[in-house]
Amino acid sequence: MTKNIAILGSTGSIGTQALEVIDENPDLFSVEILTANDNAELLIKQAIKYQPNIVVIANKDKYKGVKEALASHQIKVYAGSSAIEQVASTANIDMVLSALVGFSGLKPTINALRSGVPIALANKEALVVAGDLIIELALAEKTPIIPIDSEHSAIFQCLQGEHLNPIEKIILTASGGPFRGKNLKFLETVTAQQALNHPIWVNMGKKVTIDSASLMNKGLEAIEAKWLFNLEPSQIEVVVHPQSIIHSMVQFADGSLKAQMGLPDMRLPIQYALGYPKRLKNSFPRFNFAENRALSFEPVDVAVFRNLQLAFDAMKKGGNIPCALNAANEIAVAAFLNDKIKFTDIPTIIEKTIEKIFFIEKPTLDDLLETDKQVREMECGFEV
């Protein structure tokens, strides 16, 4: 029996690599749904190759072109973000892979959870924004969430067979990005092109790559880890590991550490999630200890990379503050990519935005949607 997979965000970095994993295992997986935000050209090519039952293009202006290109195929074509939300709970799906970027992944993730179908989650922002609501819903619906982020996949793998053993702490590893070891003076003048030049991970998409350069990505991952693994902020540590071979570690009550290792290749955690609980064969490159004799670690300088501290502060505060943090970061990253602000303005914008948000300790979904809307409507966001 093959698994019918719905890939939300099939034209992005995670989505395209998920299709590579499916190519490696055509007898195990079939593509049921493909969705894209704006890349109609690639979506059409994917649809013709994989022949899904449904495709959705979020940009309604491109619906006609997609519809006409697929007219000779037995494929249903829809448009709009609401359509993506609806297809996430379509029948005949065995797994939903949520590879959407940012806040846009929240509603589709919630709808997928309500369908009771296992979720392979790459959209960390859904848990950052509404972790309490999502985990509560997952438990109520008995819907498993299998993480795809390499760090969370590593922790998930380390915890297999350890359900009776309490976690003392987890250690999230960070490559350090393109600006590892740099000071604030250097960061004042960096360009978007420099920030997008990651030394280890490639093809992550612009937003995630900038988040990696600012270490906000690691802050968002810390918040996600809190919800996925039921942790306190004090149980989450971040350490820089430039080689990106150890993807994260778990320390247990006896002081023992378990680490998951492998080459920095997102196809590995994607394949693990799609095939769980089985480990599937593949032809991907393997790590060679003889050729990689040194693994090093160093602390994070949060005085330089302030985003990481802001994320931990938001996690400790809780409520709707992580939602505001996420929205402010999305706005600031877009402004930096469009040369409207400096790289070092990103944490300043986030900090000032959070200060203006009315704190809600136990937010509902409507509260979170309103918080996100308020942040995006703030006219003074770029007064840094």
C-alpha positions as CSV (number, residue, x, y, z in Angstrom):
1,M,0.0,0.0,0.0
2,T,1.3,3.4,-0.9
3,K,0.9,6.5,1.2
4,N,-1.0,9.3,-0.4
5,I,0.9,12.5,0.4
6,A,-0.4,16.1,0.3
7,I,2.4,18.6,0.0
8,L,1.5,22.1,1.1
9,G,4.1,24.3,-0.5
10,S,5.4,22.0,-3.1
11,T,7.5,24.5,-5.1
12,G,9.5,25.7,-2.1
13,S,12.8,24.2,-0.8
14,I,11.2,21.6,1.5
15,G,8.5,20.7,-1.0
16,T,10.8,20.1,-3.9
17,Q,13.1,18.0,-1.8
18,A,10.1,16.0,-0.6
19,L,9.4,15.2,-4.2
20,E,13.0,14.0,-4.6
21,V,12.4,11.7,-1.6
22,I,9.2,10.4,-3.3
23,D,11.2,9.9,-6.5
24,E,13.5,7.6,-4.5
25,N,10.5,5.6,-3.3
26,P,7.9,5.6,-6.0
27,D,6.4,2.3,-4.8
28,L,5.8,3.7,-1.3
29,F,4.4,7.1,-1.9
30,S,2.0,8.8,-4.3
31,V,1.3,12.5,-4.6
32,E,-2.4,13.4,-3.9
33,I,-2.2,17.2,-3.5
34,L,0.2,19.9,-4.5
35,T,-0.1,23.6,-3.5
36,A,2.0,26.6,-4.3
37,N,1.9,30.3,-3.4
38,D,3.0,32.0,-6.6
39,N,5.3,29.7,-8.6
40,A,2.7,28.6,-11.2
41,E,5.3,27.5,-13.7
42,L,6.9,25.0,-11.4
43,L,3.6,23.9,-10.0
44,I,2.4,23.0,-13.5
45,K,5.5,21.0,-14.2
46,Q,5.1,19.1,-10.9
47,A,1.4,18.4,-11.6
48,I,2.2,17.0,-15.0
49,K,4.9,14.8,-13.6
50,Y,3.2,13.5,-10.5
51,Q,-0.5,13.6,-11.6
52,P,-2.0,14.6,-8.2
53,N,-5.8,14.6,-7.7
54,I,-5.7,18.3,-6.7
55,V,-3.5,21.3,-7.2
56,V,-3.9,24.8,-5.6
57,I,-2.3,28.1,-6.6
58,A,-2.7,30.7,-3.8
59,N,-2.2,33.6,-6.2
60,K,-5.7,33.8,-7.8
61,D,-4.3,35.9,-10.7
62,K,-2.4,32.7,-11.9
63,Y,-5.4,30.4,-11.7
64,K,-6.4,30.7,-15.3
65,G,-2.9,29.8,-16.5
66,V,-2.6,26.8,-14.3
67,K,-6.1,25.6,-15.2
68,E,-5.5,25.9,-18.9
69,A,-2.1,24.2,-18.7
70,L,-3.6,21.2,-16.9
71,A,-6.9,21.1,-18.9
72,S,-5.9,17.8,-20.6
73,H,-5.1,16.1,-17.3
74,Q,-7.5,14.7,-14.8
75,I,-6.5,17.2,-12.1
76,K,-8.7,19.5,-10.1
77,V,-7.4,23.0,-10.0
78,Y,-8.3,25.6,-7.3
79,A,-7.0,29.0,-6.2
80,G,-6.6,31.1,-3.1
81,S,-5.3,30.7,0.4
82,S,-8.7,29.5,1.6
83,A,-8.5,26.7,-0.9
84,I,-5.1,25.6,0.6
85,E,-6.7,25.6,4.0
86,Q,-9.6,23.4,2.8
87,V,-7.6,20.8,0.9
88,A,-5.5,20.2,4.0
89,S,-8.4,18.2,5.3
90,T,-9.3,16.4,2.1
91,A,-10.2,12.7,2.3
92,N,-7.9,10.0,0.9
93,I,-4.8,11.6,2.4
94,D,-2.5,9.5,4.5
95,M,-0.1,12.3,5.4
96,V,0.0,16.0,5.1
97,L,3.5,17.6,4.6
98,S,3.2,21.2,5.7
99,A,6.1,23.0,4.0
100,L,4.4,26.5,4.0
101,V,6.5,29.4,5.1
102,G,5.5,31.7,7.9
103,F,2.1,32.6,9.4
104,S,0.3,31.3,6.3
105,G,0.8,27.8,7.5
106,L,-1.3,28.2,10.6
107,K,-4.8,27.6,9.4
108,P,-3.9,24.7,7.0
109,T,-2.0,23.0,9.9
110,I,-5.1,23.3,12.1
111,N,-7.4,22.0,9.5
112,A,-5.0,19.1,8.8
113,L,-5.0,18.2,12.5
114,R,-8.7,18.2,12.6
115,S,-8.8,15.7,9.8
116,G,-6.9,13.2,12.0
117,V,-4.2,12.6,9.4
118,P,-0.5,12.5,10.5
119,I,1.3,15.7,9.8
120,A,5.0,16.0,8.7
121,L,5.6,19.5,9.9
122,A,8.2,21.9,8.4
123,N,6.2,25.0,9.1
124,K,7.7,25.9,12.5
125,E,5.8,29.2,12.6
126,A,2.5,27.4,13.2
127,L,3.8,26.1,16.6
128,V,5.6,29.4,17.4
129,V,2.4,31.3,16.9
130,A,-0.1,28.9,18.4
131,G,1.8,26.1,20.0
132,D,-0.6,25.7,22.9
133,L,-3.7,25.5,20.6
134,I,-2.0,23.1,18.1
135,I,-0.7,20.7,20.7
136,E,-4.0,20.6,22.5
137,L,-5.8,19.9,19.2
138,A,-3.3,17.2,18.2
139,L,-3.8,15.4,21.5
140,A,-7.6,15.7,21.3
141,E,-7.7,14.4,17.8
142,K,-4.9,11.9,18.5
143,T,-3.1,13.2,15.4
144,P,0.6,12.7,15.3
145,I,3.0,15.5,14.4
146,I,6.3,14.4,13.0
147,P,8.8,17.2,12.8
148,I,10.8,17.9,9.6
149,D,13.2,20.6,10.8
150,S,16.6,18.8,11.0
151,E,17.0,19.8,14.7
152,H,13.6,18.6,15.8
153,S,13.8,15.5,13.7
154,A,17.1,14.8,15.5
155,I,15.5,15.2,18.9
156,F,12.4,13.1,17.8
157,Q,14.8,10.3,16.7
158,C,16.8,10.5,19.9
159,L,13.7,10.1,22.0
160,Q,12.5,6.9,20.3
161,G,12.4,4.2,23.0
162,E,13.0,6.8,25.8
163,H,9.4,7.5,26.8
164,L,10.0,6.5,30.4
165,N,13.1,8.5,30.8
166,P,12.8,12.2,31.6
167,I,14.6,14.8,29.5
168,E,17.0,17.0,31.5
169,K,17.6,19.3,28.5
170,I,17.9,19.4,24.8
171,I,20.7,21.0,22.9
172,L,19.8,22.6,19.5
173,T,22.8,23.0,17.2
174,A,23.3,26.0,15.0
175,S,25.7,26.4,12.1
176,G,26.3,30.0,13.0
177,G,25.3,31.1,9.5
178,P,27.4,33.3,7.2
179,F,28.3,35.8,10.0
180,R,29.6,33.4,12.7
181,G,32.2,35.2,14.8
182,K,31.4,38.7,13.4
183,N,30.7,41.7,15.6
184,L,28.0,44.3,15.5
185,K,30.1,46.8,13.5
186,F,30.6,44.3,10.7
187,L,26.8,43.4,10.7
188,E,25.9,47.1,10.3
189,T,27.0,47.0,6.7
190,V,26.1,43.5,5.5
191,T,23.9,43.1,2.4
192,A,21.1,40.8,1.6
193,Q,23.3,39.0,-0.9
194,Q,25.9,38.3,1.9
195,A,23.2,37.1,4.3
196,L,21.8,34.8,1.7
197,N,25.2,33.1,1.2
198,H,24.9,30.4,3.8
199,P,28.1,28.4,4.3
200,I,26.5,25.0,4.9
201,W,22.8,24.7,4.1
202,V,21.7,25.6,0.6
203,N,18.3,26.0,-1.1
204,M,16.5,26.9,2.1
205,G,14.5,29.8,0.6
206,K,15.3,33.5,1.2
207,K,13.3,34.0,4.4
208,V,14.7,30.9,6.2
209,T,18.2,31.8,5.1
210,I,18.0,35.3,6.5
211,D,16.5,33.9,9.7
212,S,19.5,31.6,9.9
213,A,21.9,34.5,9.4
214,S,20.3,36.5,12.2
215,L,19.8,33.3,14.4
216,M,16.1,34.0,14.6
217,N,15.6,30.6,13.0
218,K,17.2,29.1,16.0
219,G,15.0,31.1,18.3
220,L,11.9,30.0,16.4
221,E,13.1,26.4,16.7
222,A,13.5,26.8,20.4
223,I,9.9,27.8,20.7
224,E,8.8,25.0,18.5
225,A,10.8,22.5,20.6
226,K,9.1,23.7,23.7
227,W,5.7,22.7,22.3
228,L,6.8,19.5,20.5
229,F,8.6,18.0,23.4
230,N,6.8,19.6,26.4
231,L,9.8,21.5,27.7
232,E,10.4,24.5,29.9
233,P,12.6,27.3,28.3
234,S,15.3,26.4,30.9
235,Q,15.5,22.9,29.3
236,I,16.5,24.3,25.9
237,E,20.1,25.2,25.1
238,V,21.6,26.5,21.8
239,V,25.2,25.8,20.8
240,V,27.0,26.7,17.6
241,H,28.3,23.7,15.7
242,P,29.8,25.0,12.4
243,Q,30.0,21.6,10.7
244,S,26.3,20.9,11.0
245,I,26.9,17.1,11.4
246,I,25.3,16.7,14.8
247,H,21.8,18.0,14.2
248,S,20.8,18.2,17.9
249,M,21.1,16.3,21.2
250,V,19.1,15.2,24.2
251,Q,20.5,15.0,27.7
252,F,18.7,12.7,30.1
253,A,18.4,12.7,33.9
254,D,21.6,10.5,34.3
255,G,23.7,13.0,32.3
256,S,23.8,10.7,29.2
257,L,23.7,12.4,25.8
258,K,22.1,11.1,22.6
259,A,22.9,12.8,19.3
260,Q,21.6,12.3,15.8
261,M,24.2,12.8,13.1
262,G,24.3,13.0,9.3
263,L,25.2,15.2,6.5
264,P,23.4,18.5,6.2
265,D,20.8,17.3,3.8
266,M,17.1,18.1,4.4
267,R,16.0,15.1,2.4
268,L,17.0,12.9,5.4
269,P,14.6,14.3,7.9
270,I,11.9,14.6,5.2
271,Q,12.3,10.9,4.3
272,Y,12.3,9.9,8.0
273,A,9.0,11.8,8.5
274,L,7.3,10.4,5.4
275,G,8.5,6.8,6.1
276,Y,8.0,6.8,9.9
277,P,8.4,4.5,11.8
278,K,10.5,2.8,9.1
279,R,13.9,3.9,8.0
280,L,13.9,3.8,4.2
281,K,16.9,3.1,1.9
282,N,18.1,5.9,-0.4
283,S,21.1,6.8,-2.6
284,F,21.9,10.0,-0.8
285,P,25.6,10.7,0.1
286,R,26.9,9.3,3.4
287,F,29.0,11.0,6.1
288,N,32.6,9.8,6.3
289,F,34.4,10.1,9.6
290,A,37.8,9.6,8.0
291,E,37.3,12.7,5.9
292,N,35.8,14.8,8.6
293,R,38.0,14.5,11.7
294,A,36.9,17.5,13.7
295,L,33.6,18.5,15.2
296,S,33.6,21.7,17.1
297,F,31.2,23.7,19.3
298,E,31.1,27.2,20.6
299,P,28.6,29.4,22.5
300,V,26.2,31.9,20.9
301,D,27.0,35.6,21.3
302,V,23.4,36.9,22.1
303,A,24.8,40.4,22.4
304,V,25.6,40.4,18.7
305,F,22.8,38.0,17.6
306,R,20.0,39.6,19.6
307,N,17.2,37.8,17.8
308,L,17.9,34.6,19.7
309,Q,17.5,36.3,23.0
310,L,14.3,38.1,21.9
311,A,12.9,34.7,20.9
312,F,13.8,33.2,24.3
313,D,12.2,36.2,26.0
314,A,9.0,35.8,24.0
315,M,8.9,32.1,24.8
316,K,9.2,32.8,28.5
317,K,6.5,35.5,28.3
318,G,4.2,33.3,26.3
319,G,0.6,34.2,25.4
320,N,0.4,36.1,22.1
321,I,4.0,37.5,22.3
322,P,5.6,34.7,20.2
323,C,2.9,35.5,17.6
324,A,3.9,39.2,17.6
325,L,7.6,38.2,17.4
326,N,7.0,36.0,14.4
327,A,4.9,38.7,12.5
328,A,7.4,41.4,13.3
329,N,10.3,39.2,12.1
330,E,8.5,38.4,8.8
331,I,8.0,42.1,8.1
332,A,11.5,43.0,9.1
333,V,13.1,40.3,7.0
334,A,11.0,41.3,3.9
335,A,12.1,44.9,4.4
336,F,15.8,43.9,4.7
337,L,15.5,41.8,1.5
338,N,14.1,44.8,-0.3
339,D,16.9,47.1,1.0
340,K,14.6,49.2,3.1
341,I,16.5,48.5,6.4
342,K,19.9,47.4,7.7
343,F,20.5,43.8,8.9
344,T,21.0,45.1,12.5
345,D,17.6,46.9,12.3
346,I,15.8,43.6,12.3
347,P,16.0,42.9,16.1
348,T,15.3,46.6,16.9
349,I,12.1,46.5,14.9
350,I,11.0,43.2,16.5
351,E,11.7,44.5,20.0
352,K,9.9,47.8,19.5
353,T,6.9,46.1,17.9
354,I,6.5,43.6,20.8
355,E,6.5,46.6,23.2
356,K,3.4,48.0,21.5
357,I,1.4,44.8,21.6
358,F,-1.3,44.3,24.2
359,F,-0.4,41.1,26.1
360,I,-3.0,38.3,26.2
361,E,-2.0,35.4,28.5
362,K,-4.4,32.8,27.1
363,P,-5.1,33.8,23.5
364,T,-7.8,32.2,21.4
365,L,-7.2,31.6,17.7
366,D,-9.1,34.8,16.9
367,D,-6.8,36.7,19.4
368,L,-3.7,35.4,17.5
369,L,-5.1,36.3,14.1
370,E,-5.8,39.8,15.4
371,T,-2.3,40.1,17.0
372,D,-0.8,39.1,13.6
373,K,-3.0,41.6,11.8
374,Q,-2.1,44.4,14.2
375,V,1.6,43.9,13.8
376,R,1.4,43.9,10.1
377,E,-0.7,47.1,10.1
378,M,1.7,49.1,12.3
379,E,2.9,52.1,10.3
380,C,5.8,52.9,12.7
381,G,7.4,49.4,12.2
382,F,10.5,50.8,10.4
383,E,11.2,53.7,12.7
384,V,14.5,52.3,14.0
